[in-house]
């Protein structure tokens, strides 16, 4: 009985750790100063990009906690919406660099399905 209880608790702990790590993969928070430098944003662009990206971060975390059926659709929608808004604010060079950064981030976090959404 003690062995079964120990195994159950170990499994539950592993599930909690996996769930927490999974949610971290969808946390798209960035250092906006570094992003602005990397993309060469002016002050007006920086403010708008920060607002767009904060909304994107919220949408990603909300979608990540959905059931599997809804999750992929909501994640794809969040990425498409983010790119659509960024396209409006960024020039061609900045936008291409942003797409590259986003794709690399998705690949590094094991979200390869989302990396193909922005192409």
BELRAHU-V111634 format. One record per pair of residues at least 4 apart in sequence whose ideal C-beta (glycine too) atoms are under 7 Angstrom apart, sorted by the first residue. I is the first residue (numbers start at 1). J is the second residue. D is the distance in whole Angstrom. If there is no record, write none. Layout:
I,J,D + I,J,D
This chain:
1,5,6 + 2,6,6 + 3,7,6 + 4,8,6 + 5,9,6 + 6,10,6 + 7,11,6 + 8,12,6 + 9,13,6 + 10,14,6 + 11,15,6 + 12,16,7 + 13,17,6 + 14,18,6 + 15,19,6 + 16,20,6 + 17,21,6 + 18,22,6 + 19,23,7 + 20,24,7 + 21,25,7 + 23,27,7 + 23,64,6 + 25,109,4 + 25,110,6 + 25,111,6 + 26,60,5 + 26,61,6 + 26,64,4 + 27,61,6 + 28,56,6 + 28,57,5 + 28,60,5 + 29,57,6 + 30,35,5 + 30,53,7 + 31,35,7 + 32,36,6 + 32,46,7 + 32,50,5 + 33,37,7 + 34,38,6 + 35,39,6 + 36,41,4 + 36,46,5 + 38,97,7 + 39,90,7 + 39,94,5 + 39,97,6 + 39,98,6 + 40,94,6 + 41,45,4 + 41,46,5 + 41,49,6 + 42,46,7 + 43,47,7 + 44,48,7 + 45,49,6 + 45,89,6 + 45,90,7 + 46,50,6 + 47,51,7 + 48,52,6 + 48,89,5 + 49,53,6 + 49,86,7 + 49,89,6 + 50,54,6 + 51,55,7 + 52,56,6 + 52,82,6 + 52,85,5 + 52,86,6 + 52,89,7 + 53,57,6 + 54,58,7 + 55,59,6 + 56,60,6 + 56,78,6 + 56,82,4 + 57,61,7 + 58,62,6 + 59,63,6 + 59,78,4 + 60,64,6 + 60,75,7 + 60,78,5 + 63,71,6 + 63,74,4 + 63,75,5 + 63,78,6 + 64,71,7 + 66,70,4 + 66,71,4 + 66,74,6 + 67,71,6 + 70,74,6 + 71,75,6 + 72,76,6 + 72,113,7 + 73,77,6 + 74,78,6 + 75,79,7 + 75,114,6 + 76,80,6 + 76,117,5 + 77,81,6 + 78,82,6 + 79,83,6 + 79,114,6 + 79,117,4 + 79,118,6 + 80,84,6 + 80,117,6 + 81,85,6 + 82,86,6 + 83,87,6 + 83,118,5 + 85,89,7 + 86,90,5 + 86,95,6 + 86,98,6 + 87,95,6 + 90,94,4 + 90,95,4 + 90,98,6 + 91,95,7 + 92,96,6 + 93,97,7 + 94,98,6 + 95,99,6 + 96,100,7 + 97,101,6 + 98,102,6 + 99,103,6 + 99,118,5 + 100,104,6 + 101,105,6 + 102,106,6 + 102,118,6 + 103,107,6 + 103,115,5 + 103,118,6 + 104,108,6 + 105,109,6 + 106,111,4 + 106,112,7 + 106,114,4 + 106,115,4 + 107,112,6 + 107,115,5 + 111,115,7
